[in-house]
Amino acid sequence: MNKPAFLKSYRFSIILIISIAIGSLIGLFMKERATALKPLGDIFLNFLFTIVVPLVFFTISSTVAKMTDMKRLGKIIGWMLVIFVVTGIIAAVIMLIGVKLYPPTQATQITFNQPVNIEKVKISDQIVRTLTVPNFKELLSKENMFALILFSFMIGLATSAVGASGKPFAQFLVAGNEVMSKAIGYVMFYAPIGLGAYFAYLVGVFGPQLFGSYFRAMLLYYPLAMAYFFIVFSFYAWLAGGFKTIKIFWSNIIPAALTAWGTGSGLATLPVNLEAAKKIGIPEDIREVVVNIGASVHSDGSSLAAVMKMSLLFGIFGMPFSGAGTLAGVVAVALLCGTIISGIPSGGILGEILIMTVFGFPIEAMPIITMLGTLVDPPATMVNVVGDNVSGMLVARLMNGPKWMEEHRA
């Protein structure tokens, strides 16, 4: 790779890395005073959050509206679900091996003085809340993303079904998608400042917690999550199209990965992740379905974190973390936390409640794993986001054959 080509591929990623490094150094020196820079980061985060709702609506509805082959759409969703489940299990098993080799419970100090109030919600009510909203205006909120996704699918299907009379509306959806894509580019001009400021705040305020009672757990999670990020995702990219695919994948995914790490929000990173999927060459119908839905219901990083949380609680409460039944239950709960539950509002809390109820932990366990979830959130979010992109590549390989990238980019 010659120098001009390298700079062309990685220029924006290098700018982001430099801005984040500068922000981190500022946070180290300013410490608590770095909170003064947080508003600069909040501006970037708010821009992303405000654009994500119209982006999801226009991308999904316009893509479905243009599809005349409903059989292909069904295959995309089918393969997507298979890949989500398989990658979630792989992530859980990898962390399970990690916690068996390096148990995270040593030198962990726990206090049970935090009150925890757990709201009991019926499963049926939770399903209704996840899939639907009572008023249209509530669709215009990032808090109800799964309901918005289903609504967007319905509008796209209806537009396609009415045929010629629906063409003007279909053109409106396509135009809206193009406008949102252009708006993302404008927002990303501010990314170096926003992410740099946010990292200064994160390092300045939360940096000391890295050396607290959860240090051993984080000492395992951070390197393992990074190994999963670089090694496993590279392997998935290779499966999707060979070594050339790996090169194209890494030359485009860094901005999305850094945005996910800095903001701690998969939804906030969705616009950047969709742009990365487009540059990689994932076909439009596949990327708009897989990446959008994956932002709500696919979280390999959450699967990794769930196994870590369960291992920590087993050690703290003196329960044997062994046996085929127990370990299979751990993998199953981790898969639920990283797929179905991740798409439910307040899914992180519900996942922690699931862990407690399945294995019979006392209520005091709640603040323990809640704090751990907060501390491992940056790399977990990064793995969640990039996993959606890689899943789209694998679906493209299964749907369009081994030369999907060359054909699409041509």
HUCOR-V802131 format. One record per helix or strand. SS is the DSSP state (a for helix, b for strand). FROM is the first residue (numbers start at 1). LEN is the number of residues. If there is no record, write none. Layout:
# HUCOR-V802131
SS FROM LEN
SS FROM LEN
This chain:
# HUCOR-V802131
a 3 64
a 70 32
a 123 9
a 136 4
a 142 20
a 163 26
a 191 21
a 215 27
a 243 21
a 266 15
a 284 14
a 300 17
a 324 15
a 341 3
a 347 13
a 365 11
a 377 24
a 404 6
